[in-house]
Every structure is written in structure tokens, then in C-alpha cells.
Amino acid sequence: MSQAQAEEVTEIEAKRRLLDIKSLDNPKALKLYRRFDGILILVLFTFLTLGIQIQFTLTAGDWDYWIDWRDRRWWPLISPFTLLLFIGAFTYGIWYRLRLPIIATAVTLLLCLVSWLSRYLNFVEFANFPMSFTFPSTYIGLAILLDCALAMTRSLVVSAMIGGGLFGALVYPLNWAFMAPYKVPVEFNGTLMSVADLMGYEYIRTTTPEYLRIIEESTLRTFGGSVTPLTAVFAGLCGIVIYAIFLYAGSWINGLDKYAKRIV
């Protein structure tokens, strides 16, 4: 590009910016700008919310839908991994550009709101399951710990080691207050099971294969035993690895903006 062409492009860009500034003085144009911004924010918020729900449904899925599937082996492992995938990918960009440690709390809060609405409409109103059988788990407390670790350390590496470990390890203890009444052992037709198992027996899910209905098989599994702390430690270690990997993936995605600038 010659110098004359470069000067011509600069003049055209200056005229465009001047027109944009003048348009802000026009009340009708300003109203259209605000309306467009509102629509764009609503669309992005909807896509983000649906993306969180779809991603969690496809990966964690049935482990978090039913109270009798929230066992002490698979559910505390699958659920934090699923959330950390999404959180890690978004945290890097927001922290790098805005220094806002809010992604984990925002993601889990949106998931909680959408889960309550979805399960009430789908399971309670449509399938006539009781809400006490299908209520969603809570992960907001874990997300607050993760965001607080990032805000206090101001280091993605240190927050991954502390926050990621706590996020994976504390899933079962955080939800134990809600789950404890359903883990009480009862005897039904000569078989010892938990209240959650009895509810799963009474409310049959016709599309669930028989070989998948019981996630864990062991004697008197409702009392926890030594499996729960071992699962928590393993989930904490894996949470650190998963969160760190997707922080790196977020940094790679965040670096793609240079290609967008070239295209524009």
C-alpha cells in the first residue's frame, strides 16, 4: 500500500469516527444503540446459560439427576470435572482482560437456576416425579472458594492448586446436608437399602437400562465407609489437573483474537 492510499484510508476512518460521534447526539440513534446492546446481551446470556446446562447434562447427566444415583464413587468425580472444564476455559480470558474472579460463581449460579427450572418443568410437572427425588445438587459454595482463591492469590497457578483441589474434594461434604436424610438405611422386603434406593425402586425410570441402575455395588453402601475420603482426595487431585489444563486451553483460545484482528 502506497503512502497516498494509506492517507486516504486514514481520512476515511476519521470521517467514520466523526459520524459515529455525531450519531450519539441523535436521541433516536442512541435509543437504537441501547436497544441493540440489550438484545446482544440477552442473546449472549441465553447462549451462555444454555451452553452450561447442555454441557453439564451431556457429561454429568444422570449422575446428578436422581438422588439414588449420587453415590460416593462416581458422582463426586464426574460433577466437578464437568464444571471445571467450562470454568477453566472462561476464567483465563476474564481474568487476563478484566481481572474479575467471578466466572466460577457465575457459572454455578446459572447452572443452579436453570437446573431448578428444568427439573421442575420436566420431572415434576411432566413426569410426576417428586422434587425430593430430582432436586439439583449445589456447587455454588465450591465456586466461591475457587474465585476467592484467585482473588486472594492473584495467581492462576496457585488458585488452580488450591481452588481446583477444594472444588473437587468438597463436592460430597457440601451436598451432604441435603443428601443425608436419603442415605438413612431401611429394610424393604428383607433387603437393606437406603431411602434413596427405595425411592428409585418406587419411581421407575423406564428408559434406564437395568444394568446401569445401581452405580455402586457393595455391602451397606449407604454408610460411606472408607471409599468417600479416598474419592474426595482423588477428585481434588484430578480437579487441579483438569482446571490447569483448561486454563491453558483458555489461554490458547484467548490468543486467537490476533487472527480476528487480521480478518477485520
Backbone torsions as a table, in degrees:
resi	resn	phi	psi	omega
1	MET	NA	129.3	-179.8
2	SER	-75.9	171.5	-179.2
3	GLN	-68.1	-36.6	179.0
4	ALA	-65.0	-42.0	178.4
5	GLN	-65.1	-38.8	178.5
6	ALA	-63.8	-41.3	178.1
7	GLU	-65.7	-37.6	178.2
8	GLU	-64.5	-42.3	177.3
9	VAL	-63.6	-39.5	178.8
10	THR	-63.8	-41.5	178.2
11	GLU	-64.5	-41.9	178.3
12	ILE	-62.7	-42.7	178.7
13	GLU	-64.0	-38.0	178.2
14	ALA	-65.2	-40.3	177.9
15	LYS	-64.7	-39.4	178.4
16	ARG	-63.3	-44.2	178.9
17	ARG	-63.8	-37.7	178.4
18	LEU	-64.8	-40.3	177.6
19	LEU	-65.7	-38.1	177.9
20	ASP	-63.9	-40.6	179.1
21	ILE	-66.2	-41.6	179.3
22	LYS	-66.1	-33.8	-179.4
23	SER	-65.4	-24.2	178.6
24	LEU	-69.2	-20.3	177.2
25	ASP	-80.5	-10.9	179.7
26	ASN	-88.5	117.9	-177.9
27	PRO	-59.8	-37.6	-179.7
28	LYS	-66.9	-43.3	178.1
29	ALA	-64.7	-39.8	179.1
30	LEU	-64.3	-37.3	178.2
31	LYS	-65.8	-39.7	178.4
32	LEU	-67.1	-38.8	177.5
33	TYR	-60.7	-46.0	-179.3
34	ARG	-65.6	-39.3	179.1
35	ARG	-65.2	-41.7	178.2
36	PHE	-64.0	-41.9	177.8
37	ASP	-62.0	-40.4	178.4
38	GLY	-64.1	-42.6	178.2
39	ILE	-64.3	-42.3	-179.6
40	LEU	-63.8	-42.6	178.5
41	ILE	-63.6	-42.2	179.6
42	LEU	-63.7	-42.1	179.5
43	VAL	-65.4	-45.7	179.0
44	LEU	-63.6	-40.5	178.0
45	PHE	-63.4	-40.9	179.8
46	THR	-65.4	-44.9	179.4
47	PHE	-64.0	-39.3	178.6
48	LEU	-64.7	-44.9	-179.3
49	THR	-64.0	-47.0	179.0
50	LEU	-65.4	-35.9	178.0
51	GLY	-63.2	-41.7	178.0
52	ILE	-62.7	-46.3	-177.4
53	GLN	-66.7	-44.3	-179.0
54	ILE	-65.2	-44.4	-180.0
55	GLN	-62.5	-41.1	179.4
56	PHE	-70.0	-36.5	180.0
57	THR	-66.9	-42.2	-177.2
58	LEU	-71.9	-27.3	-175.7
59	THR	-101.2	-55.8	178.6
60	ALA	-77.5	-46.7	170.9
61	GLY	54.5	-126.7	-172.7
62	ASP	-64.6	-22.8	-179.9
63	TRP	-60.7	-27.1	-178.8
64	ASP	-106.3	-5.5	-177.8
65	TYR	-79.7	-38.7	-169.6
66	TRP	-115.9	141.6	-177.9
67	ILE	-67.9	-28.8	-179.4
68	ASP	-81.3	-11.1	177.4
69	TRP	-92.1	-10.4	-179.8
70	ARG	-82.2	75.1	-177.5
71	ASP	-84.6	-172.3	-174.9
72	ARG	-99.6	6.5	-179.3
73	ARG	-115.0	-56.9	-171.6
74	TRP	-90.9	-42.6	-176.7
75	TRP	-61.3	-43.1	177.9
76	PRO	-68.1	-13.8	177.5
77	LEU	-91.7	-47.4	-172.9
78	ILE	-70.4	-44.0	-173.0
79	SER	-62.7	-51.1	179.5
80	PRO	-65.2	-34.4	178.1
81	PHE	-61.2	-44.2	-178.5
82	THR	-61.1	-44.0	-179.1
83	LEU	-71.2	-37.6	-178.5
84	LEU	-67.8	-26.0	174.7
85	LEU	-59.3	-49.5	-177.5
86	PHE	-72.1	-43.3	-176.8
87	ILE	-65.2	-45.4	-177.6
88	GLY	-62.4	-39.0	-178.1
89	ALA	-66.5	-33.5	-177.9
90	PHE	-90.9	-26.9	-175.0
91	THR	-63.2	-40.9	-175.8
92	TYR	-60.1	-48.0	-177.3
93	GLY	-63.6	-44.0	-178.7
94	ILE	-68.9	-38.1	179.4
95	TRP	-72.8	-39.3	-178.3
96	TYR	-67.3	-37.8	-174.1
97	ARG	-95.2	-36.2	-173.3
98	LEU	-118.7	-11.6	-177.0
99	ARG	55.8	46.0	179.3
100	LEU	-115.5	111.4	178.3
101	PRO	-87.0	70.1	-173.2
102	ILE	-128.2	-6.6	-169.9
103	ILE	-64.5	-45.1	-177.4
104	ALA	-61.2	-45.8	179.4
105	THR	-65.5	-41.6	-180.0
106	ALA	-63.9	-43.3	-178.4
107	VAL	-64.7	-47.4	-179.0
108	THR	-69.0	-33.8	177.5
109	LEU	-66.3	-45.4	177.1
110	LEU	-62.0	-41.0	177.9
111	LEU	-62.2	-40.4	179.7
112	CYS	-63.8	-46.0	-178.5
113	LEU	-64.6	-45.7	-178.9
114	VAL	-68.5	-36.0	179.8
115	SER	-65.3	-43.7	178.5
116	TRP	-62.5	-43.7	179.8
117	LEU	-66.0	-44.6	-177.9
118	SER	-64.9	-44.4	-175.9
119	ARG	-73.1	-31.2	176.3
120	TYR	-67.7	-44.9	-177.9
121	LEU	-72.6	-40.9	-173.9
122	ASN	-82.1	-46.0	-172.9
123	PHE	-93.4	-42.1	-177.0
124	VAL	-79.6	-53.2	-175.9
125	GLU	-76.7	-38.5	-173.6
126	PHE	-91.3	-45.9	-174.9
127	ALA	-98.7	-5.9	178.1
128	ASN	62.3	31.2	170.2
129	PHE	-84.6	146.4	176.0
130	PRO	-70.7	148.1	-179.8
131	MET	-65.4	-27.1	178.9
132	SER	-68.9	-11.6	179.1
133	PHE	-98.4	-21.9	-173.2
134	THR	-125.2	11.0	-176.5
135	PHE	-65.5	144.8	-177.2
136	PRO	-76.0	155.2	174.4
137	SER	-77.0	165.8	178.0
138	THR	-111.4	137.1	177.9
139	TYR	-129.3	7.1	-175.4
140	ILE	-65.9	-39.6	178.5
141	GLY	-61.9	-38.4	176.9
142	LEU	-64.9	-40.9	-179.8
143	ALA	-66.1	-36.7	177.7
144	ILE	-63.7	-41.0	176.8
145	LEU	-62.3	-41.3	-179.9
146	LEU	-65.3	-44.5	178.7
147	ASP	-68.1	-37.4	178.0
148	CYS	-65.5	-37.5	177.4
149	ALA	-62.7	-39.2	178.0
150	LEU	-70.5	-40.0	-179.2
151	ALA	-68.2	-35.4	-176.9
152	MET	-81.5	-38.6	-178.0
153	THR	-89.0	-26.6	-177.3
154	ARG	55.3	33.2	179.6
155	SER	-139.5	125.2	178.8
156	LEU	-67.5	-33.9	-179.5
157	VAL	-67.8	-50.0	-178.9
158	VAL	-66.7	-39.7	179.0
159	SER	-65.9	-31.9	176.5
160	ALA	-65.6	-38.8	-179.5
161	MET	-72.1	-40.8	-177.7
162	ILE	-85.5	-58.7	-176.9
163	GLY	-66.0	-42.9	178.6
164	GLY	-63.0	-38.5	177.7
165	GLY	-65.9	-44.0	178.8
166	LEU	-66.7	-37.0	-179.7
167	PHE	-60.9	-41.1	-179.9
168	GLY	-78.6	-34.1	-173.0
169	ALA	-80.7	-25.7	-170.2
170	LEU	-103.0	13.3	179.0
171	VAL	-62.3	-49.1	-177.4
172	TYR	-67.6	-47.2	178.1
173	PRO	-61.6	-37.1	-178.7
174	LEU	-64.9	-38.7	-177.7
175	ASN	-92.6	-0.6	-176.8
176	TRP	-63.6	-33.6	179.5
177	ALA	-61.5	-33.3	178.5
178	PHE	-82.5	-30.8	-172.9
179	MET	-91.0	-21.4	-173.3
180	ALA	-54.5	-44.5	179.9
181	PRO	-61.3	-25.0	-177.4
182	TYR	-90.3	-6.0	178.1
183	LYS	-100.2	7.4	177.6
184	VAL	-68.8	129.9	-178.7
185	PRO	-74.0	136.8	176.6
186	VAL	-133.9	158.1	176.8
187	GLU	-106.4	127.1	-178.6
188	PHE	-134.1	113.7	-179.0
189	ASN	55.6	40.9	177.8
190	GLY	79.4	6.4	-179.8
191	THR	-114.9	132.3	178.6
192	LEU	-87.5	122.9	179.9
193	MET	-148.5	175.3	178.4
194	SER	-93.4	167.7	176.5
195	VAL	-61.2	-37.6	178.2
196	ALA	-63.0	-40.9	177.6
197	ASP	-64.9	-39.1	179.2
198	LEU	-64.9	-39.3	176.7
199	MET	-65.3	-39.9	176.5
200	GLY	-64.9	-30.5	177.3
201	TYR	-72.4	-36.1	-177.5
202	GLU	-79.7	-37.2	-178.8
203	TYR	-105.4	89.3	-174.7
204	ILE	-77.0	132.7	173.1
205	ARG	-97.4	108.0	-168.6
206	THR	-66.6	-23.8	-178.1
207	THR	-90.5	1.2	-178.5
208	THR	-88.7	121.5	177.6
209	PRO	-61.3	147.4	-176.5
210	GLU	-63.7	-35.8	-176.7
211	TYR	-75.3	-8.0	178.7
212	LEU	-105.1	-4.5	-172.4
213	ARG	-69.8	-40.7	178.5
214	ILE	-98.4	111.0	-176.9
215	ILE	-73.1	-42.1	-174.2
216	GLU	-126.0	134.6	179.3
217	GLU	-120.2	116.4	175.7
218	SER	-164.8	170.9	-176.9
219	THR	-78.1	125.9	176.0
220	LEU	51.2	54.0	-174.0
221	ARG	-69.0	-10.4	-177.6
222	THR	-71.7	-17.2	-176.6
223	PHE	-87.5	-1.3	175.7
224	GLY	85.6	-65.9	-178.3
225	GLY	69.1	-151.2	-177.6
226	SER	-89.6	-3.8	-178.3
227	VAL	-70.0	-38.2	-174.2
228	THR	-61.5	-51.9	179.0
229	PRO	-64.4	-34.7	177.3
230	LEU	-65.4	-41.3	176.5
231	THR	-63.5	-39.9	-180.0
232	ALA	-63.6	-43.3	179.1
233	VAL	-64.5	-44.8	179.6
234	PHE	-64.3	-39.5	178.2
235	ALA	-65.2	-37.3	177.4
236	GLY	-64.3	-44.7	178.9
237	LEU	-64.3	-44.4	178.8
238	CYS	-68.0	-32.2	176.8
239	GLY	-61.9	-38.8	177.0
240	ILE	-61.4	-46.1	-177.8
241	VAL	-65.9	-47.1	-178.3
242	ILE	-62.4	-45.1	-178.6
243	TYR	-64.4	-41.7	179.8
244	ALA	-65.4	-40.9	-180.0
245	ILE	-62.3	-43.9	-176.8
246	PHE	-81.9	-17.5	166.1
247	LEU	-65.3	-41.9	176.9
248	TYR	-64.4	-40.5	176.9
249	ALA	-63.1	-38.2	176.6
250	GLY	-64.5	-37.1	177.3
251	SER	-65.8	-37.0	177.6
252	TRP	-67.1	-44.0	178.1
253	ILE	-64.2	-39.2	-179.9
254	ASN	-63.9	-27.6	179.1
255	GLY	-78.8	-6.7	-179.7
256	LEU	-75.4	-8.2	-178.7
257	ASP	-64.5	-22.5	178.6
258	LYS	-64.8	-32.1	177.4
259	TYR	-72.9	-35.1	176.8
260	ALA	-65.2	-38.3	178.2
261	LYS	-64.7	-37.7	178.2
262	ARG	-66.3	-38.2	179.6
263	ILE	-66.9	-44.9	179.9
264	VAL	-66.5	NA	NA
